[in-house]
């Protein structure tokens, strides 16, 4: 049943390519164990989202209170509007960056794993380096 779900939900990348058999198998195992294991972070989704996946308390409302540097990562073809992150950034008192990854939709880590990893590594390096403004964005990624 889980394999049928993952095939239907993640069967093609935003580029139209199908997942390789090994990728599909790993994703199926991941989803199965996430759902079969003792309650985890996945349960919070029913509290975060109202019916239809509308946020009960959008992050925009709490962003001004955040105390850590933040990086938002979006796919170019993401159904979520990155402009919400831009509005949040305008209210934040901590460093905030918005990175857009090409050839990716909402599941950036599946659609473009190397682009996603580049974005995460870039965000970590910026946080850890003594001169974060000197860290350039990896090739292919764009800032919003």
C-alpha positions, 0 to 999 in steps of 0.5 A, spaced: 500 500 500 505 504 501 509 503 495 502 504 491 502 511 495 509 513 493 509 511 486 503 515 485 505 521 489 512 521 487 513 517 481 515 523 477 520 529 478 518 536 476 522 534 470 518 528 468 523 523 470 521 517 474 524 515 480 529 510 479 527 503 482 532 504 488 530 511 489 523 508 489 524 503 494 528 507 499 522 512 499 517 507 500 521 504 506 522 511 509 514 513 508 513 506 511 517 507 517 515 514 518 508 512 519 509 505 522 513 507 528 511 510 534 508 517 534 513 522 531 514 529 528 509 527 522 503 528 527 504 535 528 502 536 521 494 535 523 495 541 528 499 545 524 495 545 518 487 546 517 483 542 512 486 543 505 493 544 508 492 551 510 496 553 516 493 555 522 498 559 524 502 562 519 510 562 520 509 569 518 506 571 524 511 568 529 517 570 524 519 577 528 520 573 534 525 568 531 532 568 535 536 564 530 539 565 523 534 562 518 534 559 511 528 558 507 529 553 501 524 553 495 524 549 488 523 553 482 516 550 481 514 549 488 506 550 489 508 554 496 509 562 494 516 564 496 513 571 497 511 569 504 518 568 506 520 575 503 514 578 507 517 574 514 524 576 512 522 583 512 519 583 519 525 578 522 531 581 527 535 575 525 539 574 518 534 570 513 536 568 506 531 565 501 534 560 496 530 557 490 533 551 487 532 549 479 528 543 477 525 542 483 517 543 486 515 542 493 519 536 495 526 539 493 530 534 496 527 528 492 526 533 485 533 535 485 537 532 491 544 535 489 541 542 488 538 541 495 544 539 498 548 545 495 543 549 498 543 546 505 551 546 505 551 553 503 546 555 509 550 551 514 557 555 511 554 562 512 552 560 519 559 557 521 563 562 517 566 568 521 564 572 514 557 570 512 557 576 507 563 573 503 560 566 502 557 566 495 551 562 492 553 555 489 552 555 481 545 554 479 541 556 485 538 563 486 537 568 492 530 571 492 
